[in-house]
Amino acid sequence: MHPLGSADYLVIAFYLGFLVVIGLVFRRFNRDISDYFRGGGKMLWWMSGASATMSAISAWSFTGAAGSVYETGTLVAAIYWSNAANLALVLFFSSARFRRMRVVTYAEAVRRRYGGATEQFYVWVQLPVSLVKSGIELSALGVFMTAVFHTELLPTVIVLGSVVVFVAMLGGAWAVVAGDFLQSLLMLLVMGLAGWFALRLPEIGGVSGLLAKVSADHWDWGRRLRGEIVVLWCVASFINSFFNFNNMAEGAARFLTVKDEAHARKAALAMIACFLAIPVLLLLPALAATIVFPDLHAAFPALRNPREAAFVAVCLRTMPAGVVGLLVAGIFSVAMASMDTGLNRNSGLLIRNFYQRFLRPLAPERELLFASKACTLGLGCAIVGLASSVALYSQLDLFNLVLTFGSLVSLPLMIPTVFGLFVRSAPDWAGWSTPLVGLAAGWTLRFALGLPRLASWLGWNNLTILEADSFGYGATVIAVVIVCGAWYAASVWLARHASEPDHVRAFFSDLRRPISPADEGGALDDLRQYRTMGRLSLAYGAGIALFAALPGEPAGRTAFLFCGGMIAAIGGVLRWTGNRRREESTA
């Protein structure tokens, strides 16, 4: 294993520089704030699907998830496959509804369903929640990069955050989604390379060697956890994933950008394919690490949780100089994708749902665009500042903090925005009261009642640390969902005699009315997307392939040619498709 070399830094610099180019290219796509915050509802499925996949995962996949594979086995794959299963529900039931909401930000959909008071509740609760989450994730990435790759902590956090802020500020949703598309290609290729290099290790001996040498404990989920806790954890993962993918906030971010319902369904299908493939690509290096690095603490003494370096440790052992830079870029890509999507979404909440609605309702589009960019810059600086402060306390278990934060805070906010898509009779006050009840339930369970006491009541005594963590996650998710569901059902019963408000009637009427891309202007932008993304993919792929000219091992040159060639080939297909459609339109 070795620290980053000059070739690696060249690759990383090219990657970050190209993201800046994307921001510059797509700034001309923004004519109004609908373009800036959701691409005007004109995007094609392959762009939105890739971006939605990237925003749904994080650097935790390379670190926390890989560490879970290293320590406990393949159980963590259930998270990704739960996502795939729930995306099948999105494909058939939710994706069309999300697109038909016909709003710019998800808070507008909340207002249309639950009224103005609930809209403002979500704006001012979701905003700090999202900022804190982004700051924690960025700082966690900085801590990890410092310990594993021996980079400087604060410069890593500041450079990454600054690039994200610049791209999101300049190009808005167009630049965010286009960047996510190219980053998704890089991420999948890097994960594929990692698995290929891992299987070539002499200690592994290919797929058959891996299967034979990995401990049986890593394949049998019930060997390290009680069967009841395994079931509880899997059920909780499925439930949490269901609410994560079917709520208005995430649905709006993922599917309001596409041109119509058909593209929304195709985007969901692309996400399903990715979530089926990602755990397989993730498992290979992490399982190989259990054989090659039985003691990761000795290799990474600076990490509080050395198991989180399982994926990267194998890559550092096997990947040639320069190709490690691709690995770092791949880790950066998933971290930056979730941050830039959240940054664009939060700016939309402040500008569209507060500034325009209350302060400047008659403001021209030029002013709103300027305010949107200024807001993106301000929020981005806040995230970078928060991340820099948190990163100084590297003794914190930041990745587990993200998971706990999500189950206690994010989940209660999601629940009424899922139920509200399907239940017409719930009153407006159910939209803001349900999250508060869920927050109280989760915190009471964990900090007042206590998880050990609950486990004891269930007859599960003497839990190991691993079982206690798994039980805590499962119990919190299920308790929050049950309490929130009961409260929401009670609100429906209490309001059973009330007449349906006009805004609810209009909201559900729109959910049944199909999208007409021609009427919304979406059909006019296909060719520009094919041509622009085709050119960018060709340039990006060619740039990566050129690194094969650097002095190095033949395996490294082959890796650069493979990654660059695949991305350039996809760019060529996009250009060819665009040219063919242009010919058809002029024939």
C-alpha positions in Angstrom: 0.0 0.0 0.0 1.2 3.5 -0.8 0.1 7.1 -0.5 -1.2 9.0 -3.5 1.5 9.8 -6.1 1.8 12.5 -8.7 -0.1 10.4 -11.3 -3.0 9.9 -8.9 -3.2 13.6 -8.2 -3.2 14.3 -12.0 -6.2 12.0 -12.4 -8.0 13.7 -9.5 -7.2 17.1 -10.8 -8.6 16.2 -14.2 -11.8 14.8 -12.6 -12.4 17.9 -10.5 -11.6 20.2 -13.4 -14.0 18.4 -15.7 -16.8 18.9 -13.2 -16.1 22.7 -13.3 -16.3 22.5 -17.1 -19.7 20.8 -16.8 -20.9 23.8 -14.7 -19.7 26.2 -17.3 -21.3 24.3 -20.1 -24.8 24.0 -18.5 -25.1 27.5 -17.2 -26.7 28.5 -20.6 -29.4 25.9 -20.1 -31.0 28.0 -17.3 -33.7 30.4 -18.5 -35.8 30.5 -15.3 -35.9 28.9 -11.8 -37.8 25.9 -13.1 -34.8 25.1 -15.3 -32.4 25.9 -12.4 -34.1 23.6 -9.9 -35.6 20.8 -11.9 -34.2 21.1 -15.5 -37.6 22.5 -16.6 -39.0 19.0 -16.4 -37.3 18.2 -19.8 -34.6 15.7 -18.9 -34.3 12.3 -20.5 -34.5 9.1 -18.4 -30.9 8.1 -18.7 -29.7 11.4 -17.2 -32.3 11.5 -14.4 -31.9 7.8 -13.6 -28.2 8.0 -13.2 -28.4 11.1 -11.1 -31.1 9.6 -8.9 -29.0 6.5 -8.3 -25.9 8.6 -7.4 -28.0 10.8 -5.0 -29.4 7.7 -3.3 -26.0 6.3 -2.3 -23.0 7.9 -0.6 -19.4 7.4 0.2 -20.7 5.1 2.9 -21.0 2.4 0.2 -17.2 2.4 -0.1 -16.6 2.7 3.6 -19.3 1.8 6.1 -21.0 -0.8 3.9 -17.7 -2.4 2.9 -16.7 -2.4 6.6 -20.0 -4.2 7.4 -19.2 -6.8 4.8 -15.7 -7.2 6.2 -16.9 -7.6 9.8 -20.3 -9.4 9.5 -20.6 -10.7 6.0 -23.0 -10.2 3.1 -26.0 -9.1 5.2 -25.5 -5.4 4.2 -26.4 -6.4 0.6 -30.0 -6.6 1.8 -30.0 -2.8 2.0 -29.3 -2.5 -1.7 -31.6 -5.3 -2.7 -34.4 -3.7 -0.5 -33.8 -0.5 -2.5 -34.2 -2.5 -5.8 -37.4 -4.1 -4.5 -38.9 -0.8 -3.4 -37.9 0.8 -6.7 -40.1 -1.8 -8.4 -43.0 -0.3 -6.4 -41.9 3.1 -7.5 -41.8 1.9 -11.1 -45.4 0.7 -11.1 -47.1 3.0 -8.6 -45.2 6.1 -7.6 -43.1 7.4 -10.5 -45.9 8.7 -12.6 -47.5 10.4 -9.6 -44.3 12.1 -8.8 -44.0 13.6 -12.3 -47.6 14.6 -12.4 -47.3 16.7 -9.3 -46.2 19.5 -11.7 -44.2 21.5 -9.2 -40.7 23.0 -9.1 -39.9 21.9 -5.5 -41.3 19.2 -3.3 -42.4 21.7 -0.7 -44.9 23.0 -3.3 -46.3 19.5 -3.6 -46.6 19.4 0.2 -48.5 22.7 0.1 -50.8 21.4 -2.6 -51.6 18.3 -0.5 -51.4 19.6 3.1 -51.6 23.4 2.9 -49.3 26.3 3.5 -48.6 25.8 7.1 -47.2 22.2 6.5 -45.2 23.6 3.5 -43.4 26.0 5.8 -42.9 23.4 8.4 -41.0 21.2 5.9 -39.0 24.1 4.6 -37.7 25.2 8.0 -37.3 21.7 9.4 -35.9 20.0 6.3 -33.4 22.7 5.6 -31.2 22.4 8.8 -31.6 18.6 8.8 -30.2 18.4 5.3 -27.4 20.9 6.0 -26.3 18.9 9.1 -26.5 15.6 7.2 -24.4 17.0 4.3 -21.9 18.5 6.6 -21.5 15.2 8.5 -21.1 13.2 5.3 -18.5 15.7 3.9 -16.5 15.7 7.1 -16.7 11.9 7.4 -15.2 11.7 3.9 -12.4 14.1 4.8 -11.5 12.1 7.9 -11.5 8.9 5.9 -9.4 10.3 3.1 -6.9 11.7 5.6 -6.4 8.4 7.4 -6.3 6.2 4.3 -4.7 8.3 1.6 -2.6 10.6 3.9 -4.1 13.7 2.5 -4.6 16.9 4.5 -7.9 17.0 6.3 -9.2 20.6 5.9 -7.9 21.1 2.3 -9.7 17.9 1.3 -13.0 19.0 2.8 -12.6 22.6 1.4 -11.6 21.6 -2.1 -14.4 19.0 -2.5 -17.0 21.3 -1.0 -15.9 24.2 -3.2 -16.1 22.3 -6.4 -19.6 21.0 -5.5 -20.8 24.6 -4.7 -19.3 26.0 -7.9 -20.9 23.5 -10.2 -24.3 23.5 -8.4 -24.3 27.4 -8.2 -23.4 27.9 -11.9 -25.3 25.2 -13.7 -28.2 24.4 -11.3 -30.0 21.1 -11.8 -28.7 20.7 -15.3 -25.1 20.7 -14.2 -25.9 18.6 -11.2 -27.6 15.9 -13.2 -25.1 15.9 -16.0 -22.2 15.7 -13.6 -24.0 12.8 -11.8 -24.4 11.0 -15.1 -20.7 11.0 -15.9 -19.8 10.3 -12.2 -22.1 7.3 -12.2 -20.3 5.8 -15.2 -16.9 6.4 -13.4 -18.2 4.9 -10.1 -19.5 1.7 -11.7 -16.3 1.3 -13.8 -14.1 1.8 -10.7 -16.1 -0.7 -8.7 -15.7 -3.2 -11.6 -12.0 -2.6 -11.7 -11.7 -3.0 -8.0 -13.3 -6.4 -8.2 -11.2 -7.5 -11.1 -7.9 -6.5 -9.4 -9.0 -8.2 -6.2 -9.8 -11.5 -7.9 -6.3 -11.4 -9.5 -4.5 -11.4 -6.1 -2.5 -14.6 -5.6 -4.1 -15.0 -2.2 -7.5 -15.1 -3.7 -7.2 -17.1 -6.9 -10.3 -15.9 -8.8 -14.0 -16.4 -8.0 -13.6 -20.0 -7.0 -10.8 -19.2 -4.6 -12.8 -16.4 -3.0 -15.8 -18.6 -2.4 -13.6 -21.3 -1.0 -11.5 -19.2 1.3 -14.0 -16.7 2.8 -15.2 -17.8 6.2 -18.6 -19.5 6.3 -19.7 -16.8 8.8 -19.7 -14.3 6.0 -22.2 -16.2 4.0 -24.5 -17.4 6.7 -26.4 -14.4 8.1 -27.5 -16.3 11.2 -24.0 -17.3 12.5 -23.1 -13.9 14.0 -26.6 -12.6 14.7 -29.7 -14.3 16.2 -32.2 -15.3 13.6 -34.8 -13.0 15.1 -32.5 -10.0 14.8 -31.6 -10.8 11.2 -35.3 -10.9 10.4 -35.9 -7.6 12.3 -33.0 -5.9 10.5 -34.1 -7.0 7.1 -37.7 -6.0 7.6 -36.6 -2.6 9.0 -34.3 -2.1 6.0 -37.1 -2.8 3.6 -39.5 -0.5 5.4 -37.0 2.3 5.6 -36.2 1.9 1.9 -39.9 2.0 1.1 -40.4 5.4 2.7 -37.1 6.7 1.4 -38.0 6.1 -2.2 -41.7 6.8 -2.2 -41.9 10.1 -0.3 -42.6 13.4 -2.0 -39.2 14.9 -1.2 -37.1 12.2 -2.8 -39.6 11.5 -5.5 -39.7 15.1 -6.5 -35.9 15.3 -6.7 -35.7 12.2 -8.8 -38.7 12.3 -11.1 -39.8 15.9 -11.5 -36.9 16.5 -13.8 -38.0 14.0 -16.4 -40.1 14.9 -19.5 -43.0 12.5 -18.9 -44.3 9.4 -17.1 -42.6 7.0 -19.5 -39.2 8.5 -18.8 -40.0 8.4 -15.1 -40.6 4.7 -15.3 -37.4 4.1 -17.4 -35.4 6.1 -14.8 -36.8 3.9 -12.1 -35.9 0.8 -14.1 -32.3 2.1 -14.5 -32.1 2.6 -10.8 -33.2 -1.0 -10.2 -30.5 -2.3 -12.4 -27.9 -0.3 -10.6 -29.0 -1.4 -7.1 -28.9 -5.0 -8.2 -25.4 -4.7 -9.5 -23.8 -2.4 -6.9 -23.7 -4.9 -3.9 -22.1 -7.6 -6.1 -19.4 -5.1 -7.1 -19.0 -4.0 -3.5 -18.8 -7.5 -2.0 -15.8 -8.7 -4.0 -13.0 -6.4 -2.6 -14.5 -6.3 0.9 -14.6 -10.1 1.1 -11.1 -10.4 -0.4 -10.0 -8.0 2.4 -11.0 -10.6 5.0 -8.4 -13.0 3.5 -5.6 -10.5 2.6 -5.9 -8.2 5.6 -7.1 -10.1 8.7 -5.9 -7.2 10.9 -6.9 -3.9 9.3 -6.1 -2.0 12.6 -2.4 -2.5 12.0 -2.7 -1.2 8.5 -4.8 1.8 9.3 -4.1 2.8 12.9 -5.4 6.3 12.4 -8.9 5.2 11.7 -11.3 4.8 14.6 -13.1 2.0 12.7 -10.4 0.4 10.5 -12.9 -2.0 9.0 -14.2 0.9 7.0 -11.0 0.8 4.9 -11.7 -2.8 3.8 -12.6 -1.9 0.2 -9.8 0.7 -0.2 -7.2 -1.5 1.4 -7.5 -4.2 -1.3 -7.5 -1.4 -4.0 -4.3 0.1 -2.6 -2.7 -3.3 -2.6 -3.7 -4.2 -6.2 -4.2 -1.0 -8.2 -1.2 0.5 -10.0 -0.2 4.2 -9.6 -2.6 6.5 -11.3 -5.5 4.0 -11.2 -5.7 4.7 -7.4 -6.6 8.3 -8.5 -9.6 6.8 -10.3 -10.6 5.1 -7.1 -10.4 8.4 -5.2 -12.4 10.1 -7.9 -15.0 7.3 -7.6 -15.3 7.8 -3.9 -15.5 11.6 -4.4 -18.2 11.1 -7.0 -20.8 9.4 -4.7 -20.1 11.8 -1.9 -20.4 14.9 -4.2 -23.5 13.6 -5.9 -25.6 13.4 -2.8 -24.3 16.8 -1.7 -24.9 18.7 -4.9 -28.5 17.3 -5.2 -29.2 18.3 -1.7 -27.7 21.7 -2.2 -29.8 22.4 -5.3 -33.0 21.1 -3.5 -32.4 23.3 -0.4 -31.8 26.4 -2.5 -35.1 25.7 -4.3 -36.9 25.5 -1.0 -35.6 28.9 0.2 -36.1 30.7 -3.1 -39.3 29.2 -4.5 -41.1 28.5 -1.2 -40.1 31.5 0.9 -38.3 34.3 -1.1 -40.7 34.2 -4.1 -43.8 33.3 -2.1 -43.5 35.8 0.7 -40.8 38.4 0.0 -40.8 39.0 -3.8 -43.9 37.3 -5.4 -43.6 39.6 -8.5 -39.9 39.3 -8.9 -38.7 38.8 -12.5 -37.0 35.5 -13.5 -33.6 37.3 -13.8 -33.8 38.3 -10.2 -34.9 34.9 -9.1 -32.1 33.2 -10.9 -29.5 35.5 -9.3 -31.1 34.9 -5.9 -31.0 31.2 -6.5 -27.3 31.2 -7.3 -26.5 33.5 -4.3 -28.5 31.1 -2.1 -26.7 28.1 -3.4 -23.4 29.8 -2.7 -24.4 30.7 0.8 -25.7 27.3 1.7 -22.7 25.6 0.2 -20.4 27.8 2.3 -22.4 26.8 5.4 -22.0 23.1 4.6 -18.2 23.5 4.0 -17.8 25.4 7.2 -19.9 22.9 9.2 -17.9 20.0 7.7 -14.6 21.6 8.5 -15.6 22.1 12.1 -16.9 18.5 12.5 -13.9 17.0 10.7 -11.7 18.3 13.5 -13.3 15.8 15.8 -12.2 12.7 14.0 -12.8 10.5 17.0 -16.5 10.6 16.3 -18.0 7.5 14.6 -19.3 9.7 11.8 -20.7 7.0 9.5 -22.8 5.4 12.2 -23.9 8.9 13.2 -25.3 9.4 9.7 -27.3 6.2 10.0 -28.7 7.0 13.4 -29.5 10.5 12.3 -31.5 9.1 9.3 -33.6 6.7 11.4 -34.4 9.2 14.1 -34.9 12.4 12.1 -35.3 11.8 8.4 -37.7 8.8 8.6 -40.5 10.7 10.5 -40.4 13.5 8.0 -40.8 11.0 5.1 -43.9 9.2 6.4 -46.7 11.7 5.8 -45.3 12.6 2.4 -45.7 9.0 1.4 -49.2 8.5 2.8 -50.3 11.8 1.4 -49.8 10.5 -2.2 -52.5 7.9 -1.7 -54.7 8.9 1.2 -57.1 11.7 0.3 -59.0 12.0 3.6 -56.1 12.9 5.9 -56.5 16.5 7.2 -53.8 19.2 6.6 -52.6 19.0 10.2 -51.6 15.4 9.8 -48.8 16.6 7.5 -46.9 18.5 10.3 -48.0 16.6 13.4 -47.1 13.1 12.2 -43.3 13.9 12.0 -43.3 15.5 15.4 -45.0 12.4 16.9 -42.5 10.2 15.1 -39.5 12.3 16.3 -40.8 12.0 19.9 -41.3 8.2 19.6 -37.8 7.6 18.2 -36.0 9.6 20.8 -38.1 8.2 23.6 -37.3 4.7 22.5 -33.6 5.2 22.3 -32.9 7.6 25.1 -35.8 7.4 27.7 -37.1 3.8 27.5 -33.7 2.5 26.3 -33.0 -0.2 23.7 -31.5 -2.7 26.2 -34.6 -2.6 28.3 -36.8 -3.2 25.2 -34.5 -6.1 24.1 -34.8 -7.6 27.6 -38.7 -7.4 27.4 -38.5 -9.4 24.2 -36.3 -12.0 25.8 -33.1 -11.1 23.9 -30.6 -10.8 26.7 -26.8 -10.6 26.5 -26.7 -9.1 23.1 -23.3 -8.7 21.4 -22.3 -5.2 20.2 -23.1 -6.2 16.7 -26.6 -7.5 17.7 -27.2 -4.4 19.8 -26.5 -2.1 16.9 -28.6 -4.2 14.5 -31.5 -4.4 17.1 -31.3 -0.6 17.7 -31.6 0.2 14.0 -34.5 -2.3 13.4 -36.4 -1.4 16.6 -36.2 2.4 15.9 -37.4 2.1 12.3 -40.3 -0.1 13.1 -41.3 1.8 16.2 -41.3 5.1 14.4 -43.3 3.7 11.5 -45.9 2.1 13.8 -46.4 5.2 15.9 -46.5 7.5 12.9 -48.9 5.2 11.1 -51.2 5.0 14.1 -51.2 8.8 14.5 -51.9 9.3 10.8 -54.8 6.8 10.9 -56.2 8.6 13.9 -56.1 11.9 12.1 -58.0 10.4 9.2 -60.7 9.0 11.6 -61.0 12.4 13.4 -61.4 14.2 10.1 -63.9 11.7 8.6 -66.8 14.2 8.5 -64.8 17.1 7.2 -65.3 18.2 3.6 -62.4 17.8 1.2 -60.4 21.1 0.7 -60.1 22.5 -2.8 -56.3 22.2 -2.8 -56.5 18.5 -2.1 -59.1 17.9 -4.8 -56.9 19.8 -7.3 -53.8 17.9 -6.2 -55.3 14.4 -6.8 -56.9 15.6 -10.0 -53.4 16.4 -11.3 -52.1 13.0 -10.2 -54.6 11.4 -12.6 -53.9 13.8 -15.5 -51.1 12.6 -17.9 -48.2 14.8 -18.8 -48.0 16.3 -22.2 -44.3 17.0 -23.0 -45.2 19.1 -26.0 -47.4 21.4 -24.0 -44.7 21.8 -21.3 -41.9 22.3 -23.8 -40.0 19.1 -22.8 -40.1 17.5 -26.3 -38.1 20.4 -27.7 -34.9 19.7 -25.7 -34.0 16.1 -26.5 -31.5 16.8 -29.3 -29.6 19.3 -27.2 -29.3 16.8 -24.4 -28.0 14.0 -26.7 -25.5 16.3 -28.4 -24.2 18.0 -25.3 -23.9 14.9 -23.2 -22.4 13.0 -26.2 -19.7 15.6 -26.6 -18.9 15.7 -22.8 -18.8 11.9 -22.5 -16.4 11.7 -25.5 -14.2 14.4 -24.1 -14.3 12.8 -20.6 -13.5 9.3 -21.9 -10.7 10.5 -24.1 -9.2 12.5 -21.2 -9.1 9.4 -19.0 -7.8 7.2 -21.8 -4.9 9.6 -22.3 -3.6 8.8 -18.9 -2.5 5.4 -20.3 0.4 7.3 -21.8 1.8 7.9 -18.3 4.8 5.7 -17.3 3.4 2.7 -15.4 2.5 -0.9 -15.3 0.6 -2.5 -18.3 -2.3 -3.3 -16.0 -2.7 0.4 -15.2 -2.6 1.4 -18.8 -5.2 -1.2 -19.6 -7.4 0.1 -16.8 -7.2 3.7 -18.2 -8.0 2.5 -21.7 -10.9 0.4 -20.5 -12.5 3.2 -18.4 -11.9 5.9 -20.9 -13.0 3.7 -23.8 -16.2 2.7 -22.2 -17.2 6.3 -21.3 -16.2 7.5 -24.8 -18.2 4.7 -26.4 -21.3 5.7 -24.4 -20.6 9.3 -25.6 -20.5 8.0 -29.2 -23.8 6.2 -28.8 -25.4 9.4 -27.5 -24.0 11.5 -30.4 -25.2 8.9 -32.9 -28.6 8.8 -31.3 -28.9 12.6 -31.4 -27.8 12.8 -35.0 -30.3 10.1 -36.0 -33.2 11.9 -34.3 -32.2 15.2 -35.9 -32.3 13.5 -39.3 -35.7 12.0 -38.5 -37.1 15.3 -37.4 -36.0 17.0 -40.6 -37.1 14.2 -42.9 
